[in-house]
Amino acid sequence: MSNKTHHRYVYGLDGLRAFAVLSVIAYHLNFSWAKGGFLGVDVFFVLSGYLITSIILPSHGSRLTFDFRDFWIRRIRRLLPAAYVMIIATVVWVVLFKEELLATVRGDAVSSLFYTSNWWFIFHKLSYFDSFGSPSPLKNLWSLAIEEQFYLLWPILLAVGFYIFKRRSVVSCVVLVGILISAMSMGMLYEPGMDPSRVYYGTDTRSFELLVGCWLALVWPLKRLSAKELPVKVRKIFNGVSIVSFLIIILCFFFVSEYQTFVYQGGMLLFCLNTAILVACICHPSNLLGKLLSWKPLRWIGSRSYGIYLWHYPVIVLTTPVEEIGTQNYWRIALQIFVTFVVAEWSYRMIEMPIRKNGFRQFFKRYIPTTTLTWKKLSITRKLSTVAIFLIVLVFTAGVTGLAKGEVRHESPEKTSVKVSPNQNEEEHAVKEKEEESQQSKDTDSKEKESESSKADEQEKSSTPPEKIFAIGDSVMLDIAGNLHEKYPNITIDGKVGRQLYEAIEIAPSYASFNNKDAVVVIELGTNGYFTDEQIDKLLSYFDEANVYLVNTRVPRSWEDQVNETLAKKAKEYKNVKLINWHKESLEHPEYFGGDGVHLTQKGSEALTELIQDAVNE
């Protein structure tokens, strides 16, 4: 028996959707003022749980009369067509214009087609927050995977719940238990200072957000909200609560960071409960904020928020040069937003609404010739549409099956790690090669005298080098390893691409011989992500007798300020620790950096090496 109950459309929720999707876009555009924009997804989850449960609930007046098949077909019509068009278009674009991303996109595309991309990203350790070079243009589909998994299971679980417990109040209590279990699993699995992507992507750790909306639908059902005016006092309370709740959400968009421990240990749950309060208020017909959020421009964005969310991320990723990732080029950003809105409008009018209203059969009749039509009788438009669809499918198939190039995901001739010890022949050979490259790149014109003078100064500086010196770091340390070895032949270097500070803690005990007052320890970490006070304290505890130099970071990513503030604080707290301010030194020198704005050119390598040498020999 199909559930044909029609619900009152709440235009204010479209306004809330608009704020949510705009916050996500601002976050993905790396605006520093929108560091909490990722919470827009939480708003969508709460809304989805509330509205879907509101659709299902009326059928439970008499048990198990809900038409599962009809519900799932409607969800498929609503979600799959636009998503599949975006996935296919993205793969085709990558095959034609971004071949270097093909190996990355292939697996992401297949998992996205089956709405399992969140687990694909978890198993392949693809961080949601950290990225160098171009990230996957399909990374935003993790949230749609969770929603689709929810739509598949929730009607069954809800029907079983009503069958067993009968009463809505008991079912709502069971849902509360589910909320607590999921939120607690997020808090327990989250490790401060570690990449939070596991708990961020996980269906198990994010289900509570959808369940908060489900619980609200059970205790505050949309169909029971009367259009009658509330008493003046009650209406004022409703309006006041809704405004405060809305302001809390906006403030969170501005000030909450994805690296705050509180976010994962109760913060997201509180945010979702606050969102549920706002939704409850907006859904009442007499609410003032609900009417304000029904402003037509907000309604337009909100009604197309699904398409906007789908398209904004691939548009941003595929049109942002690698060297501009993490930076703001306002002309580029304006164009990206414009293209996103145009494509979302096209998707809404040409894909989403036609299929939702008329189904797949009528939709395909418009574009693909049926057996009753001969090719000759088709209009030019129908012929071109058919050929275009065939070519697109062909290119997409080539992309996901590996017929195109780009088989290897992480193959590079560059070094990914280096360990340099005194008198190590292989590394001396590498240094010689580095010297030859350096010699070729030197300017031999008017700066000859200045170069000779600086060499003399360097010799004077390094006349009494430290007896023991150890340097540990990430890929930036790899960039300067050759130069450091040239200045300090007795240096020991341990550098590795992608190294996080917590990884350095694990290997620090093996370098215990450098923990004495005559030794120098240079720590260059923070390029790949933030760390906690406790973690840096732990690392420093292994070198509490040595002379430690912390090199701060220059990385156009959201964690840069937090990393540098923490390092500066530790340099003040510890007597044996000094700060090497690479961020300040490199501020006005774009020539120090390669295309990604992080890794060093030859000039940058020489500049950082000299800065370290100045600090150590001071």
PEGITA-V153090 format. One record per residue. PHI is phi in degrees with one decimal (none if undefined). Layout:
phi = [PHI;PHI]
This chain:
phi = [none;-81.7;-87.9;-105.2;-62.0;-104.1;-99.9;-62.8;-80.8;-100.8;-65.7;-60.9;-68.5;-63.3;-63.0;-66.2;-59.2;-60.2;-62.6;-64.8;-71.5;-66.8;-66.6;-65.6;-61.6;-60.3;-64.0;-71.9;-87.2;64.2;-71.5;-65.0;-80.8;-118.1;-67.6;-99.3;-62.1;-61.4;-72.1;-58.1;-64.5;-61.8;-61.0;-60.8;-62.7;-62.2;-60.8;-62.1;-60.4;-67.6;-71.8;-66.8;-66.4;-64.3;-69.0;-75.6;-55.9;-57.0;-74.8;-93.7;-60.9;-116.0;-56.8;52.4;-96.9;-72.4;-88.4;-61.6;-60.1;-62.1;-62.3;-68.0;-63.0;-64.5;-66.2;-62.9;-61.6;-74.0;-105.9;-67.1;-56.6;-64.3;-65.7;-65.5;-61.8;-64.0;-61.5;-62.4;-61.5;-65.7;-63.0;-61.3;-60.5;-63.9;-59.4;-83.5;-126.5;-133.5;-59.8;-65.9;-93.5;-60.6;-62.2;-70.7;-72.7;-56.3;-65.8;-62.5;-66.2;-62.9;-65.6;-69.0;-61.1;-102.2;53.3;-125.8;-64.7;-62.4;-74.9;-59.2;-66.2;-64.7;-67.0;-98.5;53.1;-87.8;-71.7;-77.1;-101.9;-101.4;-159.4;-123.0;73.3;-80.7;-74.6;-66.5;-71.1;-106.7;-65.1;-71.0;-78.0;-57.9;-71.1;-68.6;-62.7;-62.8;-62.9;-66.6;-62.1;-65.2;-62.5;-72.8;-94.9;-61.2;-56.9;-66.7;-63.1;-67.6;-63.3;-63.5;-60.4;-70.4;-66.8;-82.0;-99.2;66.4;-89.2;-62.5;-62.9;-70.6;-60.9;-63.4;-67.5;-63.0;-62.7;-59.5;-62.0;-60.8;-60.1;-65.0;-62.8;-65.8;-64.5;-67.3;-65.4;-63.1;-63.8;-77.6;-78.8;-71.6;-117.2;-53.8;86.8;-96.2;-62.6;-84.5;-61.6;-58.5;-77.4;-74.5;-84.8;-67.3;-62.4;-64.5;-91.3;-113.4;-60.8;-60.4;-68.2;-67.9;-67.9;-60.6;-64.9;-62.5;-61.7;-60.8;-64.4;-73.9;-98.6;-138.8;-65.6;-60.2;-70.1;-96.5;-77.5;-81.5;-82.5;-67.0;-67.4;-81.5;-55.5;-55.5;-62.4;-64.3;-64.0;-64.0;-62.6;-57.6;-64.3;-64.6;-62.8;-65.2;-66.6;-62.3;-62.1;-64.9;-63.9;-60.8;-62.5;-62.9;-62.9;-63.7;-59.1;-86.3;-116.6;-80.6;-113.7;-67.9;-102.1;-83.2;-57.6;-58.1;-56.3;-95.0;-114.2;115.5;-63.5;-64.1;-63.0;-62.5;-61.4;-69.1;-64.3;-63.7;-63.0;-62.8;-61.3;-63.5;-61.2;-59.6;-70.7;-61.9;-71.6;-78.4;-58.9;-91.1;-75.0;-68.2;-63.2;-59.3;-70.5;-66.3;-73.4;-87.5;-55.5;-54.8;-59.5;-68.3;-63.4;-63.1;-63.7;-64.0;-68.7;-109.7;-63.0;-63.6;-65.5;-62.8;-63.8;-58.6;-89.9;-62.5;-71.9;-61.0;-62.1;-64.0;-65.1;-79.7;-116.4;-104.2;-59.2;-54.5;-70.2;-104.7;-61.9;88.1;-113.2;-114.9;-104.3;-68.4;-66.8;-63.2;-62.1;-60.4;-67.3;-63.4;-64.8;-60.7;-61.9;-58.2;-68.2;-65.6;-66.3;-64.2;-65.7;-60.2;-61.4;-62.9;-80.4;-98.1;-116.3;-65.3;-66.5;-58.3;-73.6;-62.2;-81.9;-112.5;86.7;-69.7;-62.1;-66.5;-63.5;-71.4;-63.1;-72.9;-115.2;-116.1;-64.6;-87.5;-66.8;-81.8;-107.5;-88.7;-59.6;-66.2;-81.0;-73.2;-72.2;-59.7;-60.8;-65.4;-63.6;-63.3;-61.7;-64.0;-63.3;-61.6;-62.5;-61.4;-66.3;-62.9;-62.5;-63.5;-65.3;-61.1;-61.5;-61.5;-67.5;-82.6;-99.0;86.7;-75.1;-87.9;-76.5;96.0;-66.7;-93.6;-81.4;-132.3;-108.6;-149.9;-77.1;-76.5;-68.9;-107.6;-158.3;-152.0;-129.5;-113.3;-123.8;-55.8;60.8;-92.1;-58.2;-62.7;-73.0;-62.9;-63.8;-63.8;-64.5;-60.6;-62.3;-63.5;-63.3;-63.7;-63.5;-62.7;-63.3;-68.0;-86.3;-73.1;-81.0;-105.1;-88.5;-71.8;-96.1;-61.2;-64.7;-63.0;-64.9;-63.8;-64.1;-66.1;-63.2;-62.9;-62.1;-64.2;-63.7;-66.6;-64.2;-92.9;-66.7;-125.0;-69.1;-62.3;-63.5;-132.2;-139.5;-130.9;-126.4;-127.6;-173.5;-108.1;-66.8;-66.6;-63.7;-61.1;-62.6;-105.3;-57.5;-62.9;-66.9;-63.3;-64.9;-67.2;-76.9;-128.0;-59.0;-91.7;-75.6;-112.0;-122.8;-131.6;-123.0;-151.9;-62.6;78.3;-65.3;-102.0;-63.3;-63.4;-72.2;-66.1;-59.6;-66.2;-99.7;-56.6;-58.4;-72.8;-114.1;-62.4;-65.1;-92.7;-91.2;-148.8;-67.6;-93.1;-98.7;-116.1;-123.6;-106.4;-114.7;-122.5;-144.1;121.0;-64.8;-103.5;156.4;-80.2;-151.2;-90.6;-58.1;-62.9;-70.0;-67.8;-61.6;-62.6;-64.3;-66.8;-64.9;-76.5;-131.6;-72.2;-98.7;-85.6;-90.4;-102.5;-122.7;-96.7;-92.8;-77.6;-115.6;-123.4;-145.9;-75.2;-135.0;-65.3;-91.0;-56.3;-62.5;-64.2;-61.5;-68.1;-64.6;-64.1;-64.8;-63.5;-65.0;-68.8;-64.5;-82.7;-74.8;-106.0;-68.2;-92.7;-117.5;-126.4;-100.2;-104.6;-86.8;-67.0;-60.5;-68.8;-63.0;-96.4;-56.4;-103.3;-130.7;-62.5;-70.6;-75.5;-119.6;-80.4;-62.3;-88.1;74.1;-125.6;-78.1;-96.8;-81.2;-60.0;-62.7;-64.4;-61.6;-65.8;-66.4;-67.3;-60.6;-65.7;-63.4;-64.7;-62.6;-60.1;-69.0;-67.2;-90.7;-65.0]
